[in-house]
Amino acid sequence: MEGCCVDFGFVAMQMLVVSLPIVLGWAINKLGFLNPELDSGLSQLVMNIALPCTILAALHDAEALPSIETMLLIVAATFLVYVVAVPMAFAITALLRVPVETRAAYRFAVAFGNCGFIGLPVISAIFGSDALLYAAISLIPANVALFGVGALLFSVGEGDAADGGIGKKLRRTFASLKTPTLIMSVIVLVLALLGIENLGIVGDAASIVGQMTTPLALLVTGSSMATYQVRSMLTNYRAYIVAAARLVLVPLASLVVVRLLPLDLLAIGVVIVDSSMPVATVGTLLCLQHHIDVKPMLQITFISIAGSILSIPLVTVLVGA
């Protein structure tokens, strides 16, 4: 695959293209065509059906498979992102003197971005459909980190007796890894390592179903933003700092480390731009599950989605610099 050198104007235009369906989602929510119940159902449809089909289609539609070495290096590079991001999350939370009761939410927001739901449409818009296979491979360690380390962040400091002890927490964490997206990512990696890419009518069918991923994901993102009271989302100064760390500081720090690996520029671009996505929406669910005040997470998520329109072009250009 060719390098990923692109200019700011091109990426900004692609982000504008991606942003317009988000605005449309916001508008149709306000008009009453979408609501939280529909958003939840459509999100499940995207995550459990459309997104796995997109990942499978990325293998089927690939013009050429990357080498085995490249695929394994992409997995390693993505793990390195979280080796950088998680300590940064703890350091930034400490510097901001975040109250103990919401510390897990802030740490999660710094460390974990929305690599699948928003990441795949953005990666496709910036780098083209050929980059989706790289992104699908990157999703494997990203999902392990998200549902493993990310979930455990919320268990730190909790009483073991309240929910069955640390053993039950670990079992629940491992159970959460059994998502269709992660399972399909593993299947695609195995098929790619075996050199299998032509999936026949199964691949053609997956391509058709996968085409709903981008429009639905973006519409639901916009619709979910419409449920926020904008004024209340903009009053937390810590949220701006954490959003900036999520969108810019983490990907740039990760870039320094990932560049030590012998990866081509496109692979590095996919891994780093994917690491610059807005806060993963799973964070809101984890706050609710662990009875943590959800407002800071909503504030950071809102600001990070809005800020990503400018930050993603910046990070993309810096990756290619």
Salt bridges, closest charged atoms under 4 A:
GLU158 OE2 - HIS290 ND1 2.83
ASP160 OD1 - LYS169 NZ 3.46
ASP163 OD2 - ARG172 NH2 3.40
ASP204 OD1 - HIS60 NE2 2.87
